[in-house]
Amino acid sequence: MSKAHRGKGIRELPSRGRGECPVCKRSNIKVLYEQESGETKVKICKTCKAAIKHGTKSV
C-alpha cells in the first residue's frame, strides 16, 4: 500500500508539506490533499478532505 502522504515522499515539498488549510484555517498542518475549487485546485488537510467526501463541509 502506498504511503505518499508520509515521511519520505513529502521531504522535497516546501515546508515539508505543512501550511495553513484554506478550509478550516488551521496552521502548521499537513496540506497534501488536492481538491477542486471551481476551476482551481487547492491543497487541504486530511480531516477537511474526509469531511468534504462525507458532505459535512464544502470548499
LINZI-V841330 format. One record per residue. N is the residue number from 1. RES is the residue in one letter. PHI is phi as a letter, one per 20 degrees, with the letter a starting at -180 (NA if undefined). OMEGA is omega in whole degrees, 0 to 359 (999 if undefined). Layout:
# LINZI-V841330
N:RES:PHI:OMEGA, N:RES:PHI:OMEGA
This chain:
# LINZI-V841330
1:M:NA:182, 2:S:f:178, 3:K:c:187, 4:A:f:184, 5:H:d:178, 6:R:c:171, 7:G:k:191, 8:K:f:182, 9:G:f:182, 10:I:d:181, 11:R:f:184, 12:E:e:178, 13:L:f:177, 14:P:f:182, 15:S:l:180, 16:R:l:176, 17:G:n:183, 18:R:d:180, 19:G:r:179, 20:E:d:178, 21:C:f:181, 22:P:f:181, 23:V:e:184, 24:C:e:177, 25:K:m:175, 26:R:f:182, 27:S:d:179, 28:N:l:178, 29:I:c:180, 30:K:f:177, 31:V:d:189, 32:L:d:187, 33:Y:d:182, 34:E:e:178, 35:Q:c:179, 36:E:e:177, 37:S:c:186, 38:G:m:179, 39:E:e:183, 40:T:d:175, 41:K:d:177, 42:V:d:177, 43:K:d:183, 44:I:c:181, 45:C:e:184, 46:K:f:182, 47:T:f:177, 48:C:f:177, 49:K:g:180, 50:A:f:181, 51:A:f:178, 52:I:f:179, 53:K:f:181, 54:H:e:175, 55:G:n:180, 56:T:e:176, 57:K:c:174, 58:S:c:181, 59:V:e:999
